[in-house]
């Protein structure tokens, strides 16, 4: 039995040759803290046929179909290694599906409280939560009208003229967790709209921050965390909604690990080479954050054609899990200390990560070239190419997501050492 346990431990700690992002193992738990995490489980459907989901998005067909035992085991391995006390989840079929998964694969993890609510998404996946502590005040906001929200200032993405109805694609799930010490943390488990719909994410973010603002207005000391899959990077406008409203990126709140910035593979959370998962804390909750405790837990991300090929062995999700540690006493985050990320846990991702973009050609333009989200950029290029395209160019659409980079202006693209592609002939006008 001892040998079996040792062998299992070695298997769990041995980094995958396809590990490209995040640490190869979770950071050690800190005495006197609780761990708060997030994980997108990638179309997690149980193995029971839900008649309500028959049709194009049949949970028992092949789009995506039930989650196999092998991938359930991989998902459970990640969750076990993360060891979060409060875990926000995305892309879960239902309360029943999550209870089944928890009972079968996480039975000794202590997740006594399981929450998953129908959030109005036609594909039948929800936001959810696993907690070792009691929960209360479970809320969702389905069918909320977002059309009347005001976007103040500049830099917003244009809303298509033919769009007249806008609502959450997946309503946020809001739950308040109460620890044994009586500390309360209100958690929004969110999953912003994906794809080339930055304007939709911007409106969703504004609405969520309005909910946060209303809560704080009634209780200025209320601890609030907005956690999940933002489908946007730190510099995108929808993410800036949270940061400019006073929320902090808790995983990125580093001093000892500051050399690994938002462009480092140790901070990326998605197989597309992007940082799109966050734990955002409001000012009161940030007082309990242990600085430097945040980390990304990587897993196997082999290259495969997700549209046509089955999920490879060892693959759990296209997202990495993330976590931070907090002291569950008001204002006591500084009473605990986190260790720096160990070299052994960083080496594999740094070695296997995607090739960095080429250095700017200073002779061809400004050294201060800016990049923006490819979803909204007027000019696109591959990190590995010497040319750039108009956003609507067919060749631009063939660039893989992991290599795609966006430029806000013609001069920024040229300043990065790129030249206009002959196929679409982008110009500065």
C-alpha positions, 0 to 999 in steps of 0.5 A: 500500500505504501509503495502504491501511494508513493508511486501515485505521488510521483506520477502526480508530481512528475511534469508532463512533457506537454506542460507549457503554462503555470507551475508544475505543482501547487504551492504549499499551503500556508498555516492559518489561511484558506485557499480560493481558486478557479478552474474552467472544466471544459464542457464537463458533462456527466454520463447521464443523458439529459433529454433537455439537451437533445439536438445540436448541443446534445450532452450525449452526442459528440458535441461535446458528449459525456466526459470520459472516466479518463478525463474525469480522473485528470480533472480530479487530479488538478483539483486535488493538487490545487487543494482550494477550500473555495473553488469557483468552476466554469463549464459544468453541466448541472448541480447533479453532474457536479454532485456526481463528480464530487462524490465519485472523484473527490469524495475525500476532499471535504467539499460538503457544499456544492452549488451549480445554477442554471444560468441561461446558456443554450449549451447547457453549461453553468457556473458552479462552486465547491466549498468546504465551508457553508454557503448562503445567499445563492443568486443568479441574474438570468436575462438581465438587459444590458442594452441601457448600460452606459460606457463612459470614456473612450476605448470601447468596442463598437456595438454592431448596429444590428444588435438590439437585445443584449443579455448575459450569455452566462449569468454570473453565479453569486454565493457567500461563503462563511468560514468557521472563524465567521469570515465571509467572502462573497464570490462571483463565479463568472464566465464572460462571453468568448470570441470576437465580441469584446463589446459584449464582455465590456457590458457584462463587466460593467453590469457585474461591477454594478452588482458589486457596487450595490453590495458595497453601498449597503455594506462598505466592508463586504469582502467580494471576489469576482473569479473565473474565465474572463475571456480577456487579457489584463490589457483588454477593456473588459478586464480594465472595467474591474481594475479601474473600479478598484478590484485587484488581480490577486494572482498577479499581486506579486513582489517575490515573483515580480519578474514573471509578468503577465506575458510570462508562460508562468502566468498564462492560463489558457492553451491559446497562450493567453492570460484570461482567468482571474481572481479579482478582489475588492479593497476589503477582501484584498486586506486578507490576501497573502501577497505572493501566494497566487499561482497558476497550476499547469497541466498537460496541453498537447497540441491537437485539432480540437474541432476534429480530434478526440481529446488526447490522453492526459488532457484535462482542460484547455484552461489552467487552474489558479489560486490565492491564499487568504487569512480569514480574519479582517485585515490580517493578510500581512500576518502570513507570508508566502514563499517564492515560486520554486525553480523546480516548479517553473523550469518545465513551463519555461522550457516548453512554452511557445516561442516568444514574439520577435523583438521589434525592429527599431529601424522600421518604427517606434520602439513603443509599439502597442498590442491589443486583443486580436478580437478587436484589433484592426491589424493582425500578425503571427508572432512567427511572421514578418508580415501583418494583415488587415483583420478581415483578411482570409490569411489573418483568420488562418493564424493560430490563436496561440500565435496571433497578435493584434495591433491598434494602428498601422504604425504599431504593426510596422514598429514591431518589425512587421511589413504589410502583407501583399495579399490584403495590402494594409495601409495607414488610412 
